[in-house]
Amino acid sequence: MSYQSYGIRPQLVERVKLKLKNPVVKDRMRQLLAHVTKYDLQDRMKVRKLVKSAAVILHEKLTDVQEEQIVSFVLAQKIDPNNTFHLLKLWGMFR
């Protein structure tokens, strides 16, 4: 299922992808997500906190609606960061 079906705008995704090409920003995001588990990614409060932290790192101002759309998207994906197939599926969605 596409991120667009959750109301996440392609312009936001493109801005984030561009910002993640900066090695400093990319490293800060890696540090943020280094110890995240699949259980963390199914906990609405933890995902919300991660989204807020990522927005600060990326210098993106998210509205409450945008934040909720992203949280809903992450929860629906049932992501396991240790499962290569899950990561490839996500990569394919955003390339």
Secondary structure, 3 states (H helix, E strand, C coil): CCHHHHCCCHHHHHHHHHHCCCHHHHHHHHHHHCCCCCCHHHCHHHHHHHHHHHHHHHCCCCCHHHHHHHHHHHHHHCCCCCCHHHHHHHHHHHC
